[in-house]
């Protein structure tokens, strides 16, 4: 019986260099956002205590998580740049996913805490210094707008940056809600506007956190990248010249922006296996932006040799079993 196996592993130096350049730029953006958030965080917390505003205190607590999220993203981006070695055959790219999942869970827990505090304030409202709350909220919104702009360009290529972006974006909307509540308090004296704004903030946090947890779980469960039609990938591969059959097709995501694919391909009897593999790599890269591929290509009709694992003594140099 003939045995033939051709493996294509197309993940060249260009891909690694591009990822490294994107990571460096994302770290720069995250540092800018972290400086902006940290500079305003202490001011807001002090103002919230003085003004007796749960909305401002909630925003300040959220800014603490923003700072932690950005710090975690910076650490994750640094670790993710480590090259593949030893048992870490894909490197440390999924540290970014761990960072994003931590951000999502943090948002969910913080949302629950804010809801608890807001319900207490709705039952027993407290006097709020609306003018101080309004000034701080407007300044906070401007600060977060700057942080959002710093992070927005890097979110597509990094789930760690995406997690931080959602933290900061939620905080920006929270400041807007807090400013609106301050205007309501100043014009109508309705003190419950403050905890109502806090509930709105909690709803935004819950939505952002749930989205992050869902997306990170997709990657940990090795689902196909979101928006990628696996059936379309299989059809495109099967329609490639020289391909007779495609099976055992697997598509998953190592981290955001790093899809991977493996498949067993049967080539026509008169086709060049290596040429078929190269053509498939080009199709996958150009049509689906998949550059990390592992393809086993055999001629149609050939039987593969079935290899069985020998006993340990045989592998170690001992005699084969009788």
N, C-alpha and C positions, 0 to 999 in steps of 0.2 A: 504493500500500500504506500502511496506517495503521501508525504507530509510537506505542506508548504504554508508558511505564515509570513505576512508582511505587515509590519506595524508602522503607522505614521503618527508621529508625535510633534505636531506643529505648534510650537509655542516659542517663537524665536526671540532673539535679543531685542528686537524692536518693541515687542509687547512689554518686556520687562523694563526697558528704558522709559517707555511712555508711562507705565504705572508709577515708576519712581518719581518722574517729573510731576505727575499729578499729585502724588502724595506730599511732596515738598511744598507745592503751592497750597494744598489743603491745610497743611500744618501752619503755614503763614497766615491764612485766613482765620483759622481757629484761634491763633494767638491774638489777633486783632480783636476778635469778638470777645475773647476772655478778658482782655484789658478793659474794654468798654463796660462789660457786665460787672466785673469786680469793682470798678471805680464808682458805680452808682448804687451797688447793693447795700452798703452800710448806711448811706444817706437815706435810702428809702425805708430801711428797717427802723432807724431812729425817728423818721417822720411819722411812720405808722403808729409807733408807740405814743408819740406826743399827740397825734390827732385822734387817737382811739379808733383807728380805721382798720377793720378786719380785712378789707379789700387790699389796702396797702401792705399790711403784714403778710397776707397771702401772696401778694406779688413779690415781696422781699424773700419769702421762703422759696418761691419758685425761682427767683434769681440765684439763690444759693444752689439749687439743683441745676440751674443753667451753668453756673461756674463749674460745678462738679462734672457735669456732662461734657463740657468743653475740655476740662482737664483730662477726663478719661479718654476723650476722642484723640487728644494730642498724644497721650501715652499709647493708645491703640495704634495710631498711625505710625508712630516710631517703631513699635514692635513688629507691625505688619511688613515693614521694609526688610526684616531679616531674611536672608536667602534660605532656600530649602536646604535642609541638611539632616542626616540621620533619619530618625523616624518621622520627622516633619517634612514629608515629601512635597507638600504644597507650601512650605514655609509657614508663617504665622498670620496669614491673611484673615483667618476667621476670628482673630482677636477683635477686629473691627465689628464683627457681628455680635460678639459678646458685649461690647461696649454699647451698641445700639439697643440690644435687648435689655440691658441694665437701665438705660434711659427710659425705655418704654414702661418697665415695671415701676420705676421711680415715679413717673407721671401718674400712673394709676393709683399708687399708694398716697401720693400727695393730694390727688383729687378727692379721695375718700376722706382724708383729714380735713380738707377745706369744707366739704359738705357737712361734716359733723359740726365744725365751728360755726358755719353759716346758719344751720338750723337753730343752734343756741341763741345766736344774735337775732334771728327772726322772732323767737319766742320772747326774748328779753333784749330789746333794742337799746343801744347805748348812744350817747351824744357824740357826734362826729364833727371835727373841724373841717368843714367842707372846702374852705379856701385853700388850706394847706394841702389837703388831699388833691385838689385840682392842679395846683402848681407842680407837685411831685409827680402826679400821673402824666402830665403833659411832657415833663422832662424825661420821664422814664420811657414814654412812647418814642420820643426822638432818639434816645439812646439805643433802644431795641431796633428801630428802623436801620440805624447804622450797622448794628451787629448782623441783622438779617441780610443786608446787602453784602456784607463781608463773606457770609457763609453760602449765599444762594448759588454761586457759580460752582461750588465744589460738591454739592449734594448729589448730583447724578452719579458721580464716580465713587462715592464712599458712603456706606450705610452709617458709619460712625459720625460723619459730618451731617448726614440726614437726620440722625437722632438729635444732635445738638441744634440743628436748624429748627426742628419741630418744637423743641423746648423754647427757643428764643422767639419764634413766631407766635407761639401760644402766649408768651409773656407780653408781646407787643399788643395783641388783642386784649389781654387782661388790663393793661394800662388804659386802653381806650375805654373799656367798660368801666373802669374805676373813675376815669374823668367824667364820664356820663353820669355816674352815680353821684359824684360831687356836685355837678351842676343841678341835679334833681334836689339834693339836700339843700343847696344854697337858695334855690328858687321856691321850693315847696315846704322844706322842713321835714320831708319824709325820710326818717333815719334808716328805715329798713331797706332803702335803696343800696346801702353799702353791702349788707350780706347777700342781697339779690345779685349784685355784681359779682360777688365771690362765687355764687352758684354757677353763674355764667362761665367764670374762669375755670371752675372745676369741670364743667361739661366739655370745654375745649381741651383740657388736659386729658380727660378720659378718652376722647376721640383720638388725639394724637398718640397717646400711650398704647391704645389698643391697636392702632395701625402699625406701630413699630413692632409690637410683640408678634402680630400676625406675619409681618414680612420676614422677621428674623427666624420664626419657626419654619417658614417655607424653605429657607436656606438650610437650616439644621436638619430638616426632614428630606433634604436633597430633592426637592421638587424642581421642575423645569423653571427657568427664569420667567418672571411674570410677563405676560404678553407674548411669549414665544409659543407658537403652534407646533407641537412635536410631530403631529401628523403631517404638517406641511414640510417639516424637515425631512421626514422619512420619504415622502413622495418626491421631493427634489433630489434626494440621494438616489432613489430607485430610477429616476428619469435620466441620470447621468450616463453618458456613453460608456459602454463596456460593462455596466452593472446589470447582473441578472437578478439579484435578490439582496435585500437588506433585512437583517433581523438582530435581535438582542441590542436594540437601540436604547441608549440611556443618555439623557441630557439633564444636567444639574448645574448648580452655581456654587463655586468655591467661596466667593464673596461678591458683593455688588460690582457689576462690570467685568466679572471673570467667569463666563460660562464655560462648561466643559462638556465634551461629548465622547462616547465610545460606542462602537458598533461592530458587528460581524457582517462582512460584505462578501457575497459570492460574485465573482467576475465571470464574464463569458469565457468559454473554453479557449478562444483564440486571442483574448485580451491580455495586455501587459499589466500584471497586478500593480506594479509600482506606478505606472502611468495612471491607472484608475485611482489609486490612492491620492496622487497629486491633484488630479482633477476634482476629486471629492473635497479635498482640503480647500481648494479655490472656491468651490460652490458654497461650502459652509461659511467661509470667511466673507465672501462678497454678498451673499443673500441674507445671512443670518448673524453676521458679526461674531461667529464662533471660531476662535483661533486655536483653542487648546483641544486637539482631537487625538483620539487613539483608535485607529482603524485596523482590524484584522481582515486581510483580504485573501481569499482563496479562490481557486478556479471552481466553477460550478461543476458538480459531478464527482469531484475528488472527495475521497473519504479521509478524514483526519485520523491520525494515529492517536489512540487513547492511551495516555500516559498515566500510570498508577504510581502513587507515592510508595517508595520502598521502605522497609523497616528501618528504624533509626541506626541499628548496627551496620547495615549495608551503606547507608549514607555516610557514616563515620569512617568507612574504610574497611569494615568487616566483610565476611563472606556473604554472598547472596543467599537467600533462603533456598532450601532444597525444592 
